[in-house]
Every structure is written in structure tokens, then in C-alpha cells.
Amino acid sequence: MEAGLYENSFSLFEEALEIKPGNFEVLTNYGRSLMQAQKYCESISRFEEALQIKPGNSEVSSHYIKVLNIYANNLNLEKKLDRIPDILKKNIAT
């Protein structure tokens, strides 16, 4: 996807959130789009917002963990899982 198309979709997500703040589906799809555009910090924030609405949602948790790992790898962090809440860490171990 070209940068301009991403920016247009981001504007639409923002508009949707203005109309329906805290919409789980919008936050999830916005997070995925941001991740694809390599806007990892923003993506992490959207997934965290979605997880506040539906804690433990497996789809969002999976995307959240993925983007955290990508972000951590890009920054060469030693501890990749520091930001993952304890509840998700327990789910990963099982």
C-alpha cells in the first residue's frame, strides 16, 4: 500500500473513532494498518486500547505481541516482552 493510501485510511479510522470512540473493531483494524505501515508505536497504542475493551481477545493479543516483537527487534531491545501485561505472558507460556 502506498504511503498516501495509508494516510487516507488513517484519517478514516480517526473519523470513525470520533463518531464512535472506543470502537473495538475500528481500533483493531487501525492497529493492523499502522503495523503494516511500520508505525509500531501507534499500532501498539491502538492494540492496547482494544485490549482495554476486550481483555484477552486472542486475535488482538496475537497482533499486539507480534508488533511488540517487531518493535523490539527494530530497536535491538534485550527484553522484548517487557510491555506485555502479565496476563498475556501467562497465555504465551501455556
Summary of the structure (lengths in Angstrom):
residues: 94
radius of gyration: 13.6
end to end distance: 35.8
largest distance: 41.1
contacts: 255
relative contact order: 0.11
helix: 74%
strand: 0%
